[in-house]
Amino acid sequence: MRTLLDITPRTQFCAVTGNPVGHSLSPAIHNAAFNHLNLDFIYLACPVEDVASLLGGMRAIRTFRGLSVTIPHKMAAMKYVDEIAEVDRSIGAINTIIHEDNRLIGLGTDGPAALQALTEHGGATDGRHVLFLGAGGAARAIAFTLARQAPPAQITLLDINDPLLQGLQRDLQAGTGTPIQAAHLQEETLRDAMASADVVIHCTSVGMHPKVDASLVPAALFRPGQVVFDIVYTPLETKLLRDARAAGARVIPGLEMFVLQAALQFYHFTGQPAPVAVMRQVVLAHLQ
C-alpha cells in the first residue's frame, strides 16, 4: 500500500470542492481505490468559496487531474470550464471536472450512476411509467439521463415547490421526447401517480438521517412488482424502502447511486475501471 512518503512531483492529485466538504466521504473512497490499484494518485478535500480561482489554479497545475464538485458550486463551475456535454448543459449543473491537455472538461455522473443502478437492479425504465418524488437537482440529472438514454413511456413529477416543478417540466418537454406530467405533491396526486407508476424514484431529503422515521409515501400505496429507488443513503435503508420491500416491491438503496457516481468519476480521473467493491466497502464501513 502506498503511503505519503510515496508522493512525488509526478503524483496526480484530485480533490472534492464545495463549502463545506468536511463531511465528504470522497477522500476515503477514492484514496482506497487508488491504493487498491497502486496508482500514483492522491485525493484531497478542499473547502472553497471562490470556485473561479480554484479552477484557474487547476489550469495552472499540470498534475491537478480531477475535481469532484459539490454544493454550492455545481452550477457556478460551469462558467469556467471549456467543454460540457449537451445533456449536462440541459441539466444545468456538473459534479466532475477533468484537466485534459490544458482544457477543463465538465460533466455529471449522478444521472449515469442512477441509470446504471436501475439497470443493474432490475429497474429498467424503457417504455415504463417513472414517477419522480422531488424536482430538484438530483431529479433533474436523473430525469434528463433517463429521457435521453432509456426513455420512459411517461415521466411524472411531483413536488411541493411549484416553480421548481414547472421549470423541470418545461425543460424536459423542450429537451427530450418523453411525455412529461407534473403536479403539486399532495395526498390525491401522490395516490393517483403511485397507482400507475412502474418505477418510483425518491429525490428529496425526507427520511435522511436524523429523521429516519419519515417517508413521503404511505406504506399502503406501494404494490408488488413496483421498483422503488431512494437516492438517500443515510440510513442505508430508509423507511420508504422498508415499506416498499414489505409490500413486495423491488428496492434500490441510495448507496448504489452514491458508489457508482464515485466509480464513474474515478474512471474519468484515471482511465481505469474503478474497484467498485472496494469503494462500496469503504462507504459501508463509514455508515454502518
N, C-alpha and C positions, 0 to 999 in steps of 0.2 A: 504494500500500500504506500502511495506517495505521501510525503509529509511537506510541511512548509519549507524544509531545507531543500526540497527538490525544485522550488520555484526559481526560474531563471529569466533573463531578459526575453527569452523566446516563448515563455509561458503565455498562452492565450487566456484572457480573462473575460468573464461575463458578469452581469450584475442584474439585480432587480431594483427598480427605482419607483418611488412613489413617496407619499407623505401621509401617514407613517408607513414604515416597512419592517419595524422591529418584530412584528408578529409573523412575518413571512416564513413559510417552510421551504421556500425555493432554494436557499443556500444549502440546506441539509440534503434536499432531494438531488440537486444537480451535482454537488460535490461527491456524494456517494456514487452516483452514476459515472462521473469522471474517474474516480478511483477504481471502480469495478473494471473499467475498460483500460485502465492505466494510460489515460490521455493527459497530455500536458496542458491542462485547463484548470482554472480556479473560478469560483463563483462567489460574489460578494453581495451584500445588501447596502444600497446607497440611498439614504433618505435625501430627497432633493425637492426644493421649491421651484427653482429655475430650470425647467427641463430644456429650454433652448441652449443654455450654457453647457449643460451636460452633454447634449448631442454635438455641440461644437467640439467639446473635448474628445468625444468618441471618434469624430472625424480625424482628429489630430494624432490619436494614439493608434499605431498600427496593430498592436496586439489586443485592442479592445474589440473583441469579436462580436459579442451579442448582448442584448439588453431585453429583459422582461419588464414590461411597463404596466403599472397598476394605478389605482386611484390616487391622485386625481388627474393623471397625465395622459390617459388613453386617447383623449380627443386632441389635446393640445400638441402632442408629439407628432401628429400627422402633418403639421405645418412645416416641420423641419427635416423631413426625410425626402429622398429623391424619387422613390418609387413605391407605389401602393397598388395592390391588386384591386381591380374594379369592384369586386364583391365587398372588400373591406372599406372602400370609399362609400359604398351604399350603406354599410353598417354604421359608418361614422366614427369608428374607433379602431385602434390597433393595440395589441398587447405584446408585440415582439418586434425588435429591430435588429437587423443583421448588417454588419460592416463588411462590405464585399467590394474589393477593388476601388477603394476611395468613394464608394457610394453607400448610402444608408437606405436599406430596403425595409419597409414597414409591412407587417402582416398581422393577422389574427389567428390564434389557434383554438379559441373557445368553441367556435362553430364546428370546425372539422373534428375536434375531440368529441363533441356531443354526438355528431353523426356516427363516428366510429363506435362510441359506447352503445348507441342504439342498435347499430348493425350487428355488433358482436354479441349482444344480449337479447336478440330476438325481437327488436323493436323497429324493424324496417318501416319507413314512413311512405314509401312509394305507393300512391293510389289510395292512401288511407286518410281518415279524418284525424287531424292533430289539433289538440287543444293546448294553448299556452295560458298558464296562470301567471300573469305579470307581463308587462310590456316594456321593461327597462332594458339596460344594455345587454344583459345576458340573453334575454329573449330576442332582441334584435339580431345578435350574432348567430344564434341557433336557427331562427326562423329564416333568415336570408340564406344560410347554408343549405338547409333542407329544401327550400323552394328552388334553389339553383341546382342542387346535386341529387336530391332524392325527392322529387316533387310530390307532396301530398295531394290527394283529391280536393282537400279543403283544409285551410288553417282557420281556427277560431281563436281570437284574442280576447281575454278578459282582464280587466284591471280597474282599480278604483280611481286612477289618475286619468281623467278623460282626455286632456291634451296630449299626454304621452301615448295613450292608446290610439287616438286618432292619427297621430304622427306616424306611428309604426304601420298602421293600416294603410295610410296613404302611400308611404314609401314602398311597402311590399307590393301594393297594387301597381305602382308605377315601374317598379324594378324587377318584377317577376311575373310569370304567367299563372301563378297559383291563385285560385279563388280565396278571398280573404273576407272573413266576417269578424266584426268586433262589437263588443257590448260592455257596458258598465258591469263590473263584478258585483253581483248581489245574489241573494238566495235563488231567485227564479232563473236568472240567466245561467248560473252555475249548474243548477239541476238539469236544465234543458241541454246544455253543452255536454255534460258528463254522460247523458243518456245515449249520445250518438258518437262520442269520441272513442277512437280506437287506441290512440296514443295520447297520454296526458303528460305534459312537461311543466313542472313547477319551477318558476323562475323568480320567486320572491324570497325574502329572508324569513318568512313565517316558519317557525319550527326550528330555527337555528339556535344553538346554544347561546344564552342560558334558558331560553323559553322553549324547552324541548317538548312540552306537552301541548303545544299549539299546532293546529293544522287548518288550512283554508277549506278543506273538503270534508264534509261529514262522512263518516265511515259507510253509511248506507248507500252512498252514491257510487261506490266502486262496484265493479262486476267482474266475474271470471272472464279471462281472455283478454282483458284490457292490459296495456303496457303503461306503467306509471314510472316516470323518470323524475327524480327530485335532484336539482343541482346543489342543494345544501349538503355539505359533507361533514358538518359538526352539529349534531352527533352523526355517527356512521349510518345509523338507521333512524330516520325521523318518524314521528307519529304518522305522518301521511303515508310513508312506505309501510309501516306496520299494519295500518288499517287496510291498505291496498292488498298486501300479502294475505291477510286474514280473509279477504273477500275472494281470493283466488286469482288475483291479478299477477302478472309478471312485473317484478320491480327492478329498477336500476338505480343504485345509490349514486349520489353526487361524487363520491370518491373516484368513480371510474372516469368521469369527465376531468376532474382535477388532475389525476395522474396522467391521463392521456394528453391533456393540453401541455403539460410539462414535458412529456416524451416527444411531442412534436417540436417544441422549442429546442430540446436537446438535439434533435436531428438537424434542425436548421443551424444550430450553433456549430456542430461538429462534423456533419456529413455522415455520421454513424447511426445505425439503428439504436434506439435507446434500450437499455436494460430495464424494461418496464417492471418486471417482478421486483428488482432491487428498489426502484423508485417507489413502488406501491408499499413495500415493506417499511421503508423509512416513514412514509406518511402514517401507516398503521401504528408504528412504534410511538409516534408523537401524539396520536389521537386516542389510543386505547387506554 
